Amino acid sequence: MAISFNSTVNGVPVIGEEFGYLSRGRDSQAQLLAPYYAYVFEPEPGIGEKKVVELVAAIRSGPLASLVEADEATEVRRKALKAQGAVDIK
């Protein structure tokens, strides 16, 4: 799903697109390094000044897709527990 730099998604301008490999970082329990697309959106006037980046897994089927889904689920659980006040175990 390639988006040109002059595109919009739901009326929001897409100002950049990158392809790369995502590793969640040092605060994450996720362990997988997988290919992802990153789409950069321009903020709407009056909403804020920070650009928004949406990450989309480039793998949609096959064995790696299951690993990506499990990795993302692990990260979602970690964030939910942290939001409830649990000690963040990495």
Sequence and secondary structure as in RCSB ss.txt:
>XXXX:A:sequence
MAISFNSTVNGVPVIGEEFGYLSRGRDSQAQLLAPYYAYVFEPEPGIGEKKVVELVAAIRSGPLASLVEADEATE
VRRKALKAQGAVDIK
>XXXX:A:secstr
    TT EETTEEEEEEEEEEE   TT      EEEEEEEE   TTT SS EEEEEES  SSHHHHHHHHHHHHH
HHHHHHHHTT     
